[in-house]
Amino acid sequence: MPIVNVKLIEDVFTTQQKQQMIEKITEAMVEIEGENMRPVTMVYIEDVKQGDWGIGGKCMTAADVHELQRAKKSA
Protein backbone atom coordinates (compact mmCIF):
# COMPACT_ATOMS: atom_id res chain seq x y z
CA MET A 1 0.00 0.00 0.00
CA PRO A 2 1.59 3.27 -1.09
CA ILE A 3 1.96 6.18 1.30
CA VAL A 4 2.91 9.54 -0.20
CA ASN A 5 3.93 12.33 2.16
CA VAL A 6 3.98 15.88 0.79
CA LYS A 7 5.48 18.65 2.91
CA LEU A 8 4.56 22.26 2.13
CA ILE A 9 5.35 25.60 3.70
CA GLU A 10 2.25 26.71 5.59
CA ASP A 11 0.04 29.43 4.07
CA VAL A 12 1.22 28.81 0.50
CA PHE A 13 -1.53 26.57 -0.87
CA THR A 14 -5.28 26.73 -0.33
CA THR A 15 -7.38 23.82 0.89
CA GLN A 16 -8.70 23.44 -2.65
CA GLN A 17 -5.17 23.27 -4.10
CA LYS A 18 -4.22 20.64 -1.53
CA GLN A 19 -7.28 18.59 -2.51
CA GLN A 20 -6.16 18.81 -6.14
CA MET A 21 -2.71 17.59 -5.13
CA ILE A 22 -4.22 14.61 -3.31
CA GLU A 23 -6.39 13.72 -6.31
CA LYS A 24 -3.59 14.06 -8.87
CA ILE A 25 -0.99 12.23 -6.79
CA THR A 26 -3.47 9.40 -6.22
CA GLU A 27 -4.18 9.25 -9.97
CA ALA A 28 -0.45 9.08 -10.71
CA MET A 29 0.02 6.20 -8.27
CA VAL A 30 -3.00 4.33 -9.67
CA GLU A 31 -1.67 4.80 -13.20
CA ILE A 32 1.55 3.08 -12.15
CA GLU A 33 0.20 0.45 -9.77
CA GLY A 34 -3.29 -0.26 -11.12
CA GLU A 35 -6.84 0.64 -10.15
CA ASN A 36 -6.97 -1.97 -7.38
CA MET A 37 -4.52 0.14 -5.39
CA ARG A 38 -6.76 3.24 -5.29
CA PRO A 39 -8.54 2.31 -2.04
CA VAL A 40 -5.25 1.80 -0.22
CA THR A 41 -3.27 4.73 -1.64
CA MET A 42 -2.71 7.29 1.11
CA VAL A 43 -1.55 10.85 0.52
CA TYR A 44 -0.61 12.98 3.52
CA ILE A 45 -0.04 16.71 3.24
CA GLU A 46 1.90 18.30 6.05
CA ASP A 47 2.27 22.04 6.51
CA VAL A 48 5.72 23.01 7.74
CA LYS A 49 5.98 26.20 9.77
CA GLN A 50 7.46 29.15 7.88
CA GLY A 51 11.15 29.48 8.65
CA ASP A 52 11.43 25.77 9.52
CA TRP A 53 12.17 25.01 5.86
CA GLY A 54 15.27 25.97 3.97
CA ILE A 55 16.67 25.78 0.47
CA GLY A 56 20.27 26.57 -0.35
CA GLY A 57 20.99 27.67 3.21
CA LYS A 58 18.12 30.20 3.25
CA CYS A 59 14.99 29.87 5.37
CA MET A 60 11.87 29.95 3.20
CA THR A 61 8.60 31.65 4.01
CA ALA A 62 5.22 31.71 2.27
CA ALA A 63 6.14 35.14 0.88
CA ASP A 64 9.27 33.65 -0.72
CA VAL A 65 7.24 30.92 -2.39
CA HIS A 66 4.60 33.37 -3.60
CA GLU A 67 7.37 35.50 -5.11
CA LEU A 68 8.69 32.44 -6.97
CA GLN A 69 5.16 31.66 -8.20
CA ARG A 70 4.73 35.23 -9.49
CA ALA A 71 8.12 35.12 -11.23
CA LYS A 72 7.18 31.87 -12.98
CA LYS A 73 3.87 33.33 -14.23
CA SER A 74 5.57 36.42 -15.66
CA ALA A 75 8.31 34.42 -17.42
Order of alpha helices (4+ residues) and beta strands (2+ residues): beta-alpha-beta-beta-beta-alpha
